């Protein structure tokens, strides 16, 4: 049971970490597909 909870915690840490890294790297669909003439809400 401890191993299952540790695995769930590891999944959550990886998911949150990946989300933060990808936001900082600029890999959102808005940033990748919009041109200079497009206004995006912040």
Secondary structure, DSSP 8 states (H G I E B T S, - for coil): -HHHHHHHHHHHHHHHHHHHHHHHHT-SHHHHH--TT-----
